[in-house]
Amino acid sequence: MRTIIIIIFLAVFLPFSIMGQGTETPPVIAQKISDNLYQLTGGRGANSGMYIGDNDVLIIDSKMDEASFQGIIEAVKSVTEKPVKWLINTHSDGDHVNGNEFFPQDVVIISHENCRKEFFHSNRNGSPSRWLDEKLLPFIPEIIFNDRMQLHMGTKTVELYYLGVGHTTGDIVVCFPEEKTAFIGDQVFFGRPQLIHSYKGGNFFEHLKTTEKILETVEAERFCSGHADIKTRADIKQHLEEMNTLQLKIRALVKEGRSLEEVQKSFDSDHRALAEVIYNEIKNGF
């Protein structure tokens, strides 16, 4: 009888236990780039960054839940006792900024001015932004810039660049000159179709121009993005080549008079959303 009860218990409750384990937030891992700079992978949400200045710590992007925030703090404590003072949002997508609300209110949040505006932008489905809640207002960027900004952390300098519209209207590049490394958020996707948020004002053809400007303006050899391993300048050049090949194919199909549905059928399901963006922009004169 005891054996039967045990079997029934395992059959009923073990699957739920396994399902529960599967929903746990993955640990945040600090990937060392230099003694001062780390990429933070894992958790829920996009890759983040951590930079240790002379007196305090800078975080780039906050992931998207409290457990991931705690993972970021644990990663900081694993390498330094200095406090987190700065948080930079590379853009306004939830997987990069929803963790803002778990940071102490004395942490200074920085972004591009367009990024801050997009915190209040309606969601893709037209529903109101969660950031309209007054309780969340302290966790929206409080320092904004237009084209370029320098943040001095003692003897160390962090460079912030806004180089134009792309993935959204507010994506920035965060550069660490000593490490020759730049964090580019979602401005460039690798290993998956480029995502363009048209509903936020993002634009594919402007993305191409802005990505070219990254290579022309930023003196970095390593590029940390939101959803990939660390990449090189050659990887970004390859991305540009692939995107130009893609838009030329779609432009040729548009010239043949193909409809959006016909154009989308020329691509696998993963690329159809991007194909739609490019198609619509070409039809609108790009």
JOFEN-V529327 format. One line per field, one symbol per residue. psi: psi as a letter, one per 20 degrees, with the letter a starting at -180 (. if undefined). burial: # if it has 16 or more other C-alpha atoms within 10 Angstrom, else .. A space follows every 50 residues. Layout:
psi: ???
burial: ???
This chain:
psi: gggggggggghghghhgggghhjqpqqppoopgahipqporaaparqaqp poahiaqppoqjbjrhhhghhghhgghiiqiqqphqppohajqhihihig iiqqiipppqrqhhgghihjqqrhjiqqqhiiphhihijqphprrfgqqp opmciqpppppojrqdgaijprpoqnghilqqpjcjhpqpjrqpppnhij jqpghhggghhghghhhpmqhqpprhkrrprrhhhggggggghhgghhgh hhhghijqrghhghiiqrhhihghhgggghhghjj.
burial: ........................#.####.....############### ###..##################.##.......################# ###...##########.#####........#......####..##...#. ..#....####################...##########..######.# .#######.##..#...#.#.#######.##....#..##..#..##..# #.##.....#..##......#########..#....
